[in-house]
Amino acid sequence: MMHFVADLHIHTLLSPCASVEMTPTNIIANAVEQGVDIIAITDHNACDNVAAVMEAAEGTNVAVLPGMEVETREEVHIVVLFDNIDQLKTWEIFVKRHMIGLLNDESSFGGQFIVDANDDFLGIKKEMLLASLTCGIGEVTAEVSSIGGICIASHVDRPMYSILSQLGFIPSDAVLSAVEVSRRITVAQAIEQFRNIGNMPVITSSDAHSLSDFVSGPKTVFYMEKPNLSEIKQALLHQNNRRVE
């Protein structure tokens, strides 16, 4: 088995709460410098910069998973990951159908910038991304699963926007492959503290909104054959000698 360092929760400058330095070339350059093998691009309720980051990674050893961080009706954040951009685009159709229809107030929430693989400006996302969808956890996770992706409950240790802070438990209809903890707590501490996650696999990610977040933030180590979602699924389940540390 090979050793892969992964950060499965990274925002670009499309997310209004992220720094404008979170561009494709900056993210990939820092991943290369820090020895991060797998990253996932997970902007809030949108995916306009994912293809640009994937293109920016061409010619490097960094594998980029297409994804999104979704806010459900319950105000729970869920990281969704896919194998390829076509699956992500199918998911985007579902998300757009369930957005509440408000426009972003840049002065209050920040800009939502779309760029290309060379960091050149392409446009501004007008829809308000920092908002709940009209569908709940069960519907969101079931739809992602039907497309072939996986769902990870974001930063369950945080007092806001986590499945535990909002609900206090993991609902039976939530199709989750893992839960994530932030830099505030270690995986071992989370397993001891949050008994209500049961036997759910626990990972940690940077949830980077700035380059310093990415560089200093926690990562997860996977032991797998290849840096792709299929292998990650097996590692989370400890199948075929794949594992997570």
C-alpha positions as CSV (number, residue, x, y, z in Angstrom):
1,M,0.0,0.0,0.0
2,M,1.1,3.5,-0.7
3,H,1.0,6.5,1.7
4,F,-1.1,9.5,0.7
5,V,-1.5,12.7,2.6
6,A,-4.9,14.2,2.0
7,D,-6.8,17.4,2.7
8,L,-10.4,16.8,1.7
9,H,-11.9,20.2,2.6
10,I,-10.5,23.3,0.8
11,H,-12.2,26.5,-0.3
12,T,-11.3,28.7,-3.2
13,L,-12.0,32.4,-3.6
14,L,-15.4,31.4,-4.9
15,S,-16.5,30.9,-1.3
16,P,-17.3,34.4,0.0
17,C,-15.6,33.6,3.4
18,A,-12.4,32.6,1.7
19,S,-9.4,34.8,1.0
20,V,-8.7,36.0,-2.6
21,E,-5.3,34.3,-2.4
22,M,-7.1,30.9,-2.6
23,T,-6.6,30.6,-6.3
24,P,-5.9,27.4,-8.3
25,T,-2.2,28.0,-8.9
26,N,-1.7,29.1,-5.2
27,I,-3.5,26.1,-3.9
28,I,-1.6,23.6,-6.1
29,A,1.8,25.3,-5.5
30,N,1.3,25.0,-1.8
31,A,0.1,21.4,-2.0
32,V,3.2,20.5,-3.9
33,E,5.4,22.4,-1.5
34,Q,3.8,20.8,1.6
35,G,3.8,17.3,0.2
36,V,0.0,17.0,0.1
37,D,-0.9,14.2,-2.4
38,I,-4.7,14.5,-2.5
39,I,-6.9,17.6,-2.1
40,A,-10.6,18.2,-2.5
41,I,-12.1,21.5,-3.6
42,T,-15.3,22.1,-1.6
43,D,-16.7,25.6,-2.0
44,H,-20.0,26.5,-0.4
45,N,-23.0,25.3,-2.5
46,A,-21.1,25.8,-5.8
47,C,-18.4,24.3,-7.9
48,D,-17.4,26.9,-10.5
49,N,-13.6,26.8,-9.7
50,V,-13.2,23.0,-9.4
51,A,-12.3,22.4,-13.0
52,A,-9.7,25.2,-12.9
53,V,-8.0,23.7,-9.9
54,M,-8.0,20.3,-11.6
55,E,-6.4,21.8,-14.7
56,A,-3.8,23.7,-12.6
57,A,-2.8,20.4,-11.0
58,E,-2.0,18.8,-14.4
59,G,1.7,17.9,-14.6
60,T,2.0,17.7,-10.8
61,N,1.6,14.7,-8.4
62,V,-1.4,16.3,-6.7
63,A,-4.7,14.5,-7.2
64,V,-7.7,16.8,-7.1
65,L,-11.1,15.4,-6.1
66,P,-14.2,17.4,-7.3
67,G,-16.5,18.4,-4.5
68,M,-18.6,20.9,-2.7
69,E,-19.5,21.8,0.9
70,V,-23.3,21.9,1.1
71,E,-25.5,23.5,3.7
72,T,-28.7,21.5,4.3
73,R,-32.1,22.7,5.4
74,E,-31.0,22.0,9.0
75,E,-28.0,24.3,8.6
76,V,-25.7,21.4,8.7
77,H,-22.5,21.5,6.5
78,I,-21.8,18.3,4.5
79,V,-18.7,17.8,2.4
80,V,-19.6,15.9,-0.8
81,L,-16.9,14.3,-3.0
82,F,-17.0,12.7,-6.5
83,D,-14.8,10.8,-8.8
84,N,-15.1,13.1,-11.7
85,I,-16.3,16.5,-12.9
86,D,-19.3,15.0,-14.8
87,Q,-20.7,13.6,-11.5
88,L,-20.1,17.0,-9.9
89,K,-22.0,18.7,-12.7
90,T,-24.9,16.4,-12.2
91,W,-24.9,17.2,-8.5
92,E,-24.7,20.9,-9.3
93,I,-28.1,20.7,-11.1
94,F,-29.7,19.3,-7.9
95,V,-28.1,22.0,-5.8
96,K,-29.3,24.8,-8.1
97,R,-32.8,23.4,-8.0
98,H,-32.8,23.6,-4.2
99,M,-31.2,27.0,-3.6
100,I,-33.3,29.7,-1.9
101,G,-32.9,32.3,-4.7
102,L,-31.2,35.1,-2.8
103,L,-28.4,37.2,-4.3
104,N,-25.1,37.7,-2.5
105,D,-24.4,40.9,-0.6
106,E,-20.7,41.2,-1.3
107,S,-20.3,44.1,1.2
108,S,-21.7,41.9,4.0
109,F,-20.5,38.4,3.1
110,G,-17.6,38.8,0.7
111,G,-16.9,38.3,-3.0
112,Q,-17.6,35.1,-4.9
113,F,-15.0,35.1,-7.6
114,I,-14.7,32.6,-10.6
115,V,-11.3,32.2,-12.1
116,D,-9.5,30.0,-14.6
117,A,-6.5,27.7,-14.2
118,N,-4.1,30.6,-14.5
119,D,-6.0,32.6,-11.8
120,D,-7.4,35.0,-14.4
121,F,-10.7,36.5,-13.4
122,L,-13.7,35.2,-15.3
123,G,-16.7,36.5,-13.3
124,I,-18.6,36.9,-10.1
125,K,-21.1,34.3,-8.8
126,K,-24.3,36.3,-8.1
127,E,-26.3,33.7,-6.1
128,M,-25.9,33.8,-2.3
129,L,-23.8,30.8,-1.4
130,L,-23.8,31.1,2.3
131,A,-27.3,29.9,2.7
132,S,-29.2,26.6,3.4
133,L,-30.6,24.6,0.6
134,T,-34.3,23.7,0.8
135,C,-33.6,20.0,1.2
136,G,-32.6,18.1,4.3
137,I,-29.7,15.8,5.2
138,G,-31.4,12.6,4.2
139,E,-32.3,13.9,0.7
140,V,-28.9,15.5,0.2
141,T,-26.9,12.4,1.2
142,A,-29.2,10.0,-0.7
143,E,-28.8,12.1,-3.9
144,V,-25.0,12.2,-3.6
145,S,-24.9,8.4,-3.1
146,S,-27.1,7.9,-6.2
147,I,-24.7,9.8,-8.3
148,G,-21.7,7.8,-7.0
149,G,-20.2,10.3,-4.5
150,I,-19.7,10.2,-0.8
151,C,-20.7,12.5,2.0
152,I,-18.7,13.5,5.1
153,A,-20.2,15.4,8.0
154,S,-18.1,18.6,8.3
155,H,-16.3,19.7,11.4
156,V,-18.6,17.9,13.9
157,D,-16.6,19.3,16.8
158,R,-17.7,22.9,16.0
159,P,-20.5,24.7,17.8
160,M,-22.1,25.9,14.6
161,Y,-23.1,24.3,11.3
162,S,-22.2,20.8,12.3
163,I,-24.5,17.8,12.4
164,L,-23.9,17.4,16.2
165,S,-24.3,21.1,17.0
166,Q,-27.5,21.4,15.0
167,L,-29.1,18.0,15.7
168,G,-27.2,16.4,18.5
169,F,-27.1,13.0,16.7
170,I,-26.6,11.4,13.3
171,P,-30.0,10.7,11.8
172,S,-30.7,7.2,10.6
173,D,-31.4,8.4,7.0
174,A,-28.0,10.2,6.7
175,V,-25.9,8.3,4.2
176,L,-22.5,9.3,5.5
177,S,-19.1,7.7,4.8
178,A,-17.3,9.6,7.6
179,V,-17.3,12.5,9.9
180,E,-14.7,15.2,9.9
181,V,-13.1,17.1,12.8
182,S,-11.4,20.4,12.6
183,R,-8.0,21.6,14.0
184,R,-9.7,22.3,17.3
185,I,-9.5,18.6,18.3
186,T,-7.6,15.4,17.4
187,V,-9.3,12.4,15.9
188,A,-8.5,10.4,19.0
189,Q,-10.1,13.1,21.2
190,A,-13.2,13.2,18.9
191,I,-13.7,9.4,19.1
192,E,-13.5,9.6,22.9
193,Q,-15.6,12.8,23.3
194,F,-18.4,12.2,20.7
195,R,-19.7,8.8,21.5
196,N,-22.9,9.6,19.5
197,I,-20.9,9.2,16.2
198,G,-20.9,5.5,16.9
199,N,-18.4,3.5,14.8
200,M,-18.3,6.1,12.0
201,P,-14.9,6.7,10.5
202,V,-13.3,10.0,11.6
203,I,-11.0,12.1,9.4
204,T,-9.5,15.6,9.8
205,S,-9.1,18.4,7.3
206,S,-7.9,22.0,7.2
207,D,-11.2,23.5,6.0
208,A,-8.8,26.0,4.4
209,H,-10.1,29.5,3.7
210,S,-6.6,31.0,3.4
211,L,-3.2,29.6,2.4
212,S,-2.1,29.7,6.0
213,D,-5.1,27.6,6.9
214,F,-4.0,25.1,4.3
215,V,-0.4,25.0,5.3
216,S,-1.0,24.8,9.1
217,G,-4.2,22.8,9.0
218,P,-4.5,19.1,9.8
219,K,-4.4,16.4,7.1
220,T,-5.5,12.8,7.0
221,V,-3.2,9.9,5.9
222,F,-4.6,7.2,3.7
223,Y,-2.9,3.9,2.9
224,M,-4.2,2.9,-0.5
225,E,-3.2,1.8,-4.0
226,K,-4.2,4.9,-5.9
227,P,-5.3,8.5,-5.0
228,N,-8.9,8.3,-6.1
229,L,-12.4,8.2,-4.5
230,S,-12.9,4.5,-5.0
231,E,-9.7,3.8,-2.9
232,I,-10.8,6.3,-0.3
233,K,-14.1,4.6,0.1
234,Q,-12.3,1.3,0.8
235,A,-9.9,2.9,3.2
236,L,-12.7,4.5,5.2
237,L,-14.2,1.0,5.5
238,H,-10.8,-0.7,6.1
239,Q,-11.4,-2.9,3.1
240,N,-8.8,-4.8,1.1
241,N,-6.0,-3.7,3.4
242,R,-6.8,0.0,2.8
243,R,-6.9,2.1,5.9
244,V,-6.9,5.6,7.4
245,E,-4.5,7.0,10.0
